[in-house]
Amino acid sequence: MQQSNKNGPDDDSDRPVGTRARRMVRKLRKRLHLRGHDVHHHFIRGASYSLGSGAVSLIILWVQSR
């Protein structure tokens, strides 16, 4: 009879320390890699919103001056 893992698939309590450390490092690298893409995405979004807002402001100023 096999023992079930009570705490879910991410419970490493029954694994050797080296295996847990490697798994933790792999998860951290994956998370950091995803966060890097997330930061770039937010930067691009902010820059595009700023450019759009500036363009609309210039159009409004141009229309008011005519």
C-alpha positions as CSV (number, residue, x, y, z in Angstrom):
1,M,0.0,0.0,0.0
2,Q,1.4,3.4,-1.0
3,Q,1.4,6.3,1.4
4,S,-0.5,9.3,0.1
5,N,1.1,12.7,0.3
6,K,-1.1,14.5,2.9
7,N,0.1,18.0,2.2
8,G,-0.3,18.0,-1.5
9,P,2.2,17.6,-4.4
10,D,4.5,20.4,-3.3
11,D,5.2,18.8,0.1
12,D,8.9,17.9,0.2
13,S,9.0,16.8,3.8
14,D,9.8,13.1,2.9
15,R,12.5,14.0,0.3
16,P,16.2,14.4,0.9
17,V,17.5,17.9,1.6
18,G,19.4,18.1,-1.7
19,T,16.3,17.3,-3.7
20,R,14.2,19.9,-1.9
21,A,16.9,22.5,-2.4
22,R,17.1,21.9,-6.1
23,R,13.3,22.0,-6.4
24,M,13.1,25.2,-4.5
25,V,15.9,26.8,-6.6
26,R,14.1,25.7,-9.8
27,K,10.8,27.2,-8.5
28,L,12.5,30.5,-7.5
29,R,14.2,30.8,-10.9
30,K,10.9,30.2,-12.7
31,R,9.2,32.8,-10.5
32,L,11.9,35.4,-11.1
33,H,11.9,34.8,-14.8
34,L,8.2,35.3,-14.9
35,R,8.4,38.5,-12.8
36,G,11.0,39.9,-15.2
37,H,8.6,39.6,-18.0
38,D,5.9,41.1,-15.9
39,V,8.0,44.2,-15.1
40,H,8.7,44.7,-18.8
41,H,5.1,44.3,-19.7
42,H,4.0,46.9,-17.1
43,F,6.8,49.3,-18.3
44,I,5.6,49.1,-21.9
45,R,2.0,49.5,-20.9
46,G,2.8,52.6,-18.8
47,A,4.9,54.1,-21.6
48,S,2.1,53.6,-24.1
49,Y,-0.5,55.1,-21.8
50,S,1.8,58.1,-21.3
51,L,2.3,58.6,-25.0
52,G,-1.4,58.2,-25.7
53,S,-2.3,60.7,-23.0
54,G,0.2,63.2,-24.3
55,A,-1.1,62.8,-27.9
56,V,-4.7,63.5,-26.7
57,S,-3.5,66.5,-24.8
58,L,-1.8,67.9,-27.8
59,I,-4.8,67.4,-30.0
60,I,-7.0,69.1,-27.4
61,L,-4.6,72.1,-27.2
62,W,-4.5,72.3,-31.0
63,V,-8.3,72.2,-31.3
64,Q,-8.7,74.9,-28.6
65,S,-6.1,77.2,-30.3
66,R,-8.0,77.1,-33.7
